[in-house]
Amino acid sequence: MKITVVGGGSTYTPELIEGFARRTDVLPVDELVLQDIDAERLSVIGDLARRILARQGFAGRLTTTTDLGEAVDGAAAVLVQLRVGGQAARLVDETLPGRFGLLGQETTGPGGFAKALRTVPVVLDIAEEVRRRAQPGAWIVDFTNPVGIVTRALLDAGHRAVGLCNVAIKFQRQLAARLGTDPERVRLGHAGLNHLSWIRSVTVDGTDRLPELLGSDALDEIAAQVRLPAGALRDLGAIPSYYLHYFYCTDEEIRTQQAGNHRAEQVLAIERELLTLYADPALDHKPGLLERRGGAYYSEAAAALVTSLLTGDGAHHYVNVRNGGLLPGLPDEAVVEVGADVDTAGPRPVPVPPLPPEMLGLVQAVTAYETLTIEAALTGDRKVARRALVANPLVREWGLAAELLDALLEANRRHLPRFFASEAADA
């Protein structure tokens, strides 16, 4: 059994490697392959990965390569965790929108739009190589943001793909600890879109404990964790994803960003320090600093999901899949983030109650934006791109769309050749 990680030079990779190493009793992996276009970074990550695997007694082999075809050849599953343009592009995503008085964020708003334009064509090219070279029926697991948009693009192109995010499993683990129970006994009523979801039930052994959580002293702590007022959680009767902060507290976040506080700068500093730590030949485990990078429980979520897809254990996961009538009011072809039981045939979503109006309206708007964004990414059509920006609730205004789009495209020119094809033809 061969499993490939595209974007294996990510600082997340050591955690992912530990996740697979812990599961060798249920997922007999013969070969783990790390692929990345950055050979120097891949070498550092690969060496650390080998030390981690040796410490854990992994019997298979680990291979590193910059060659995508070689990496996916014969693979049973391919995980995609890349960032087109690196952290430098992320910094632009987070800072450029501020010139227009808008919120800058890497997966939502105009910054997330730019990231999607850069990412969708690249991931689809990778997926075509998987189709050609991997095992028949190989799974693509996408952890690349914006996960919902990328997963829908993959599914629209006919690939066997599922999207994965760590937000739900992080909540599950934290709420289980708060309730003093084992995480496997906690089932979340998690539904919405990727980075636009709500937890509307927290069931433990058949009993919904969410009302208890929202009515207890824990409410203030949970509200602080998702960066929202406690009253918002009470009114909603739900725990929103912390990404809802950008929609519910937009002006507050813009003021914070205008004061010069950007997550990308912190991540750049953390990544430099992590790579220095990773290069230490004595290090044979993931360092504690990795927790500050984000992506908590990613290794557990990814390794467990791949295990279910390849062994058919039927375990419950929180994944991005076709709506297919699951959430009324959304197109069947939309991609939603919900709980699902997973086996070798793929995810089987668990039914969820319809979204109430205040949630559904926002989800419908963002779904419309996602649909237009995929079309723009694939065609390079500037008119469609402007329509996508206006459909985005964090942009909305026609008066901003044209100038904003020009600035985003120019800042990402080398990654977006489709949008400059006419210039190239004229030259």
C-alpha positions as CSV (number, residue, x, y, z in Angstrom):
1,M,0.0,0.0,0.0
2,K,1.4,3.3,-1.1
3,I,0.2,6.7,0.2
4,T,1.5,9.9,-1.3
5,V,1.5,13.4,0.2
6,V,1.7,16.2,-2.4
7,G,3.1,19.2,-0.6
8,G,5.2,17.0,1.6
9,G,7.5,19.9,2.3
10,S,4.8,21.5,4.5
11,T,5.7,22.1,8.2
12,Y,2.5,20.1,8.9
13,T,4.0,16.9,7.5
14,P,5.8,15.7,10.7
15,E,2.4,15.6,12.4
16,L,0.9,13.7,9.5
17,I,3.7,11.2,9.5
18,E,3.2,10.6,13.2
19,G,-0.5,10.0,12.5
20,F,0.2,7.3,9.9
21,A,3.0,5.7,12.1
22,R,0.5,5.3,14.9
23,R,-2.0,3.4,12.7
24,T,0.2,0.7,11.1
25,D,-1.7,-1.9,13.0
26,V,-4.9,-1.0,11.1
27,L,-3.4,0.6,8.0
28,P,-0.6,-1.5,6.6
29,V,1.3,1.1,4.6
30,D,4.3,-0.2,2.7
31,E,5.5,3.1,1.4
32,L,4.9,6.8,2.3
33,V,5.9,9.3,-0.4
34,L,6.5,13.0,0.2
35,Q,6.5,15.1,-2.9
36,D,7.3,18.8,-3.1
37,I,8.6,21.3,-5.7
38,D,11.0,22.7,-3.1
39,A,13.9,20.2,-2.9
40,E,15.8,21.9,-0.1
41,R,12.8,22.1,2.2
42,L,11.7,18.6,1.2
43,S,15.1,17.2,2.3
44,V,14.8,18.7,5.7
45,I,11.2,17.5,6.2
46,G,12.0,14.0,4.8
47,D,15.0,13.5,7.1
48,L,12.9,14.4,10.1
49,A,10.1,12.1,8.9
50,R,12.5,9.2,8.7
51,R,13.7,9.8,12.2
52,I,10.1,9.9,13.4
53,L,9.2,6.7,11.6
54,A,12.3,4.9,12.9
55,R,11.5,6.0,16.5
56,Q,8.0,4.6,16.0
57,G,9.2,1.3,14.5
58,F,7.6,1.8,11.1
59,A,8.4,-1.2,8.9
60,G,7.7,0.4,5.5
61,R,9.8,2.9,3.7
62,L,9.6,6.7,3.2
63,T,10.5,8.2,-0.2
64,T,10.9,11.8,-1.1
65,T,10.8,13.2,-4.6
66,T,10.2,16.4,-6.6
67,D,8.7,14.4,-9.4
68,L,4.9,14.3,-9.2
69,G,4.4,11.4,-11.6
70,E,6.8,9.2,-9.7
71,A,5.2,10.2,-6.4
72,V,1.6,9.2,-7.4
73,D,2.5,6.2,-9.5
74,G,0.6,3.2,-8.0
75,A,-0.6,5.2,-5.0
76,A,-3.8,4.1,-3.3
77,A,-4.4,7.5,-1.8
78,V,-3.0,11.0,-2.4
79,L,-3.2,13.8,0.1
80,V,-2.9,17.3,-1.2
81,Q,-1.7,19.9,1.2
82,L,0.0,22.6,-0.8
83,R,0.1,26.5,-0.8
84,V,0.5,28.0,-4.3
85,G,2.8,31.0,-3.8
86,G,3.8,30.0,-0.3
87,Q,3.5,32.2,2.8
88,A,4.5,35.3,0.7
89,A,1.3,35.0,-1.3
90,R,-0.7,34.5,2.0
91,L,0.7,37.8,3.3
92,V,-0.6,39.5,0.2
93,D,-4.0,37.8,0.6
94,E,-4.2,39.2,4.2
95,T,-2.9,42.7,3.5
96,L,-4.0,43.8,0.1
97,P,-7.7,43.9,0.8
98,G,-7.0,46.5,3.6
99,R,-6.2,49.0,0.9
100,F,-9.9,48.9,0.0
101,G,-11.2,48.9,3.6
102,L,-11.9,45.2,3.4
103,L,-11.0,42.3,5.6
104,G,-8.0,40.3,4.6
105,Q,-8.0,36.5,5.3
106,E,-6.5,33.6,3.5
107,T,-9.6,31.5,3.0
108,T,-12.5,33.9,3.1
109,G,-13.2,37.3,1.5
110,P,-11.1,38.7,-1.3
111,G,-7.9,37.0,0.0
112,G,-9.6,33.6,0.0
113,F,-10.8,34.4,-3.5
114,A,-7.2,35.1,-4.7
115,K,-6.0,31.9,-3.1
116,A,-8.8,29.9,-4.9
117,L,-7.8,31.4,-8.2
118,R,-4.2,30.4,-7.7
119,T,-5.0,26.9,-6.3
120,V,-7.8,25.4,-8.3
121,P,-5.9,25.0,-11.6
122,V,-2.8,23.6,-9.9
123,V,-4.8,21.0,-7.9
124,L,-6.7,19.9,-11.0
125,D,-3.5,19.4,-12.8
126,I,-2.2,17.2,-9.9
127,A,-5.5,15.3,-10.0
128,E,-5.1,14.5,-13.7
129,E,-1.7,13.0,-13.0
130,V,-3.3,11.0,-10.2
131,R,-6.0,9.8,-12.7
132,R,-3.2,8.7,-15.1
133,R,-0.7,7.2,-12.7
134,A,-2.3,6.1,-9.4
135,Q,-4.1,2.9,-8.7
136,P,-7.6,2.6,-10.3
137,G,-10.0,4.1,-7.8
138,A,-7.4,5.9,-5.8
139,W,-8.7,8.5,-3.4
140,I,-7.7,12.2,-3.4
141,V,-8.0,13.8,0.0
142,D,-7.8,17.5,-0.1
143,F,-6.5,19.5,2.8
144,T,-5.6,22.5,0.6
145,N,-7.6,25.7,1.3
146,P,-10.1,26.8,0.4
147,V,-11.1,23.2,0.9
148,G,-14.8,23.5,-0.1
149,I,-14.0,25.3,-3.4
150,V,-11.1,23.0,-4.2
151,T,-13.1,19.8,-3.4
152,R,-16.0,21.0,-5.6
153,A,-13.6,21.7,-8.5
154,L,-12.2,18.1,-8.1
155,L,-15.6,16.5,-8.0
156,D,-16.9,18.6,-10.9
157,A,-13.9,17.3,-12.9
158,G,-14.9,13.7,-12.1
159,H,-12.2,12.9,-9.5
160,R,-12.7,10.5,-6.6
161,A,-12.1,13.1,-3.9
162,V,-13.1,14.2,-0.5
163,G,-12.2,17.4,1.4
164,L,-10.9,17.5,4.9
165,C,-10.6,20.2,7.5
166,N,-9.5,20.0,11.1
167,V,-12.0,22.5,12.6
168,A,-14.7,19.9,13.5
169,I,-12.3,17.3,15.0
170,K,-10.7,20.1,17.0
171,F,-14.1,21.1,18.5
172,Q,-14.9,17.4,19.1
173,R,-11.7,16.9,21.2
174,Q,-12.1,20.2,23.1
175,L,-15.8,19.7,23.9
176,A,-15.2,16.1,24.9
177,A,-12.5,17.3,27.4
178,R,-14.9,19.9,28.7
179,L,-17.6,17.3,29.2
180,G,-15.2,14.8,30.8
181,T,-15.8,12.1,28.2
182,D,-14.0,10.2,25.5
183,P,-13.9,12.0,22.1
184,E,-15.2,8.9,20.3
185,R,-18.4,9.1,22.3
186,V,-19.1,12.7,21.1
187,R,-21.0,13.2,17.9
188,L,-21.3,16.7,16.6
189,G,-24.3,18.1,14.7
190,H,-21.8,19.9,12.4
191,A,-23.2,21.4,9.2
192,G,-22.6,24.2,6.7
193,L,-19.7,24.9,4.3
194,N,-16.0,24.6,4.9
195,H,-15.0,27.5,7.3
196,L,-18.7,28.5,7.4
197,S,-20.3,25.9,9.7
198,W,-22.2,25.6,13.0
199,I,-22.4,22.9,15.7
200,R,-26.1,22.5,16.5
201,S,-25.9,19.5,18.7
202,V,-23.2,17.8,20.9
203,T,-24.5,14.3,21.5
204,V,-23.0,12.0,24.0
205,D,-24.4,8.5,24.2
206,G,-27.7,9.7,22.6
207,T,-28.1,12.8,24.8
208,D,-27.6,16.3,23.4
209,R,-25.3,18.2,25.8
210,L,-25.2,21.4,23.8
211,P,-28.0,23.2,25.8
212,E,-26.0,22.4,28.9
213,L,-22.9,23.9,27.4
214,L,-24.6,27.1,26.2
215,G,-26.3,27.5,29.6
216,S,-23.2,26.9,31.8
217,D,-20.1,28.9,32.9
218,A,-18.4,27.3,30.0
219,L,-20.3,29.5,27.5
220,D,-18.0,32.5,28.0
221,E,-14.9,30.3,27.4
222,I,-16.4,28.7,24.3
223,A,-17.4,32.2,23.0
224,A,-13.9,33.5,23.5
225,Q,-12.5,30.5,21.7
226,V,-14.6,31.3,18.6
227,R,-14.0,35.1,19.0
228,L,-17.7,35.9,19.3
229,P,-20.0,37.4,22.0
230,A,-21.6,34.8,24.3
231,G,-25.0,36.3,23.4
232,A,-24.5,35.4,19.7
233,L,-24.1,31.7,20.7
234,R,-27.2,31.9,22.9
235,D,-29.2,33.5,20.2
236,L,-28.1,31.0,17.5
237,G,-28.4,28.1,19.8
238,A,-25.2,26.8,18.3
239,I,-21.4,27.0,18.3
240,P,-20.2,28.7,15.2
241,S,-16.9,27.9,13.5
242,Y,-14.3,30.5,14.6
243,Y,-14.3,31.6,10.9
244,L,-17.8,33.0,11.5
245,H,-16.0,35.8,13.4
246,Y,-15.0,37.3,10.1
247,F,-18.7,37.5,9.0
248,Y,-20.3,38.4,12.4
249,C,-17.6,40.8,13.6
250,T,-16.3,42.1,10.3
251,D,-15.7,45.8,11.3
252,E,-14.0,44.7,14.5
253,E,-11.6,42.5,12.6
254,I,-10.9,45.1,10.0
255,R,-9.9,47.6,12.7
256,T,-7.6,44.9,14.2
257,Q,-5.9,44.3,10.9
258,Q,-5.5,48.0,10.2
259,A,-3.5,48.2,13.4
260,G,-1.0,45.9,11.7
261,N,-2.0,42.5,13.2
262,H,-1.8,39.8,10.5
263,R,-1.6,36.1,11.0
264,A,0.6,35.5,8.0
265,E,3.5,37.4,9.6
266,Q,3.2,35.2,12.7
267,V,3.1,32.0,10.6
268,L,6.2,33.1,8.6
269,A,8.2,33.5,11.9
270,I,6.9,30.2,13.2
271,E,7.8,28.4,10.0
272,R,11.3,29.7,10.0
273,E,11.8,28.5,13.6
274,L,10.2,25.2,12.8
275,L,12.5,24.5,9.9
276,T,15.5,25.3,12.0
277,L,14.3,22.8,14.6
278,Y,13.5,20.2,12.0
279,A,17.1,20.4,10.7
280,D,18.4,19.2,14.0
281,P,19.5,15.5,13.5
282,A,18.7,14.7,17.1
283,L,15.0,15.6,16.7
284,D,12.8,12.6,16.2
285,H,9.4,13.9,17.1
286,K,7.2,16.8,16.2
287,P,8.2,19.8,18.4
288,G,5.6,21.6,20.6
289,L,6.0,24.7,18.5
290,L,4.1,23.0,15.7
291,E,0.9,23.5,17.7
292,R,1.2,27.3,17.3
293,R,1.3,26.8,13.5
294,G,-2.4,25.7,13.5
295,G,-3.9,22.6,12.1
296,A,-4.4,20.9,15.5
297,Y,-5.5,17.2,15.1
298,Y,-4.9,17.3,11.4
299,S,-2.7,14.2,11.6
300,E,-5.4,12.3,13.5
301,A,-8.2,13.5,11.1
302,A,-6.2,12.7,7.9
303,A,-4.8,9.4,8.9
304,A,-8.1,8.2,10.3
305,L,-9.9,9.3,7.1
306,V,-7.5,7.6,4.8
307,T,-7.8,4.5,7.0
308,S,-11.6,4.4,6.5
309,L,-11.3,5.0,2.7
310,L,-8.8,2.2,2.3
311,T,-10.0,-0.4,4.8
312,G,-13.7,0.4,5.0
313,D,-13.9,0.5,8.8
314,G,-17.1,2.7,8.6
315,A,-15.8,5.3,11.1
316,H,-17.4,8.7,11.5
317,H,-15.6,11.7,10.1
318,Y,-16.4,15.4,9.3
319,V,-15.8,15.9,5.6
320,N,-16.5,18.0,2.5
321,V,-18.8,16.2,0.1
322,R,-21.6,16.9,-2.4
323,N,-24.7,18.2,-0.9
324,G,-27.0,15.9,-2.8
325,G,-30.2,17.2,-1.1
326,L,-28.7,16.9,2.4
327,L,-29.1,20.6,3.2
328,P,-32.4,22.0,1.6
329,G,-32.0,25.3,-0.1
330,L,-28.6,24.5,-1.6
331,P,-27.9,23.0,-5.0
332,D,-27.3,19.2,-5.1
333,E,-23.8,19.9,-6.7
334,A,-22.7,22.2,-3.9
335,V,-20.1,20.9,-1.5
336,V,-21.0,21.0,2.2
337,E,-19.1,20.1,5.4
338,V,-21.0,17.5,7.4
339,G,-20.5,14.3,9.5
340,A,-20.3,11.1,7.5
341,D,-19.7,7.4,8.0
342,V,-16.8,6.4,5.6
343,D,-15.9,3.2,4.0
344,T,-14.2,2.1,0.7
345,A,-17.1,3.4,-1.3
346,G,-16.6,6.9,0.2
347,P,-18.5,9.1,2.7
348,R,-22.1,8.4,3.5
349,P,-23.4,11.7,5.0
350,V,-25.5,11.5,8.2
351,P,-28.8,13.4,7.8
352,V,-28.9,16.8,9.6
353,P,-31.8,19.2,10.3
354,P,-32.4,22.0,7.8
355,L,-30.4,25.2,8.4
356,P,-32.5,28.0,10.0
357,P,-32.9,31.2,7.9
358,E,-30.0,33.1,9.5
359,M,-27.6,30.3,8.7
360,L,-29.1,29.3,5.3
361,G,-29.0,32.8,3.9
362,L,-25.3,33.2,4.5
363,V,-24.5,29.7,3.2
364,Q,-26.5,30.3,0.0
365,A,-24.6,33.6,-0.6
366,V,-21.2,31.9,-0.1
367,T,-22.2,29.0,-2.2
368,A,-23.0,31.3,-5.1
369,Y,-19.6,33.0,-4.6
370,E,-17.9,29.6,-4.6
371,T,-19.6,28.6,-7.9
372,L,-18.5,31.8,-9.6
373,T,-15.0,31.6,-8.2
374,I,-14.4,28.1,-9.7
375,E,-15.7,29.3,-13.1
376,A,-13.4,32.3,-12.9
377,A,-10.4,30.2,-11.9
378,L,-10.9,27.8,-14.8
379,T,-11.7,30.4,-17.5
380,G,-9.7,33.5,-16.6
381,D,-12.9,35.5,-17.3
382,R,-12.7,38.8,-15.5
383,K,-16.4,39.5,-15.7
384,V,-17.1,36.2,-13.9
385,A,-14.4,37.1,-11.4
386,R,-16.0,40.5,-10.7
387,R,-19.4,38.8,-10.2
388,A,-17.8,36.4,-7.8
389,L,-16.4,39.2,-5.7
390,V,-19.8,41.0,-5.6
391,A,-21.4,37.7,-4.5
392,N,-19.0,37.4,-1.6
393,P,-20.6,38.8,1.5
394,L,-17.2,40.3,2.6
395,V,-17.0,42.4,-0.5
396,R,-20.5,43.0,-2.0
397,E,-20.0,46.5,-3.5
398,W,-19.9,46.9,-7.3
399,G,-17.9,50.1,-6.8
400,L,-15.0,48.1,-5.3
401,A,-15.1,45.0,-7.5
402,A,-13.3,46.2,-10.6
403,E,-10.4,48.0,-8.9
404,L,-10.0,45.3,-6.3
405,L,-9.9,42.5,-8.9
406,D,-7.3,44.4,-10.9
407,A,-5.1,44.7,-7.8
408,L,-5.6,41.0,-6.8
409,L,-4.7,39.8,-10.3
410,E,-1.7,42.0,-10.6
411,A,-0.3,40.9,-7.2
412,N,-0.8,37.3,-8.4
413,R,0.1,37.7,-12.0
414,R,2.7,34.9,-12.2
415,H,0.2,32.4,-10.8
416,L,-2.7,33.4,-13.0
417,P,-1.8,33.1,-16.6
418,R,-5.4,32.6,-17.7
419,F,-6.3,36.1,-16.8
420,F,-3.4,37.6,-18.8
421,A,-3.7,35.3,-21.9
422,S,-4.8,38.2,-24.1
423,E,-1.7,40.2,-23.2
424,A,0.5,37.3,-24.0
425,A,-1.3,36.8,-27.4
426,D,-0.8,40.5,-28.2
427,A,2.9,40.3,-27.4
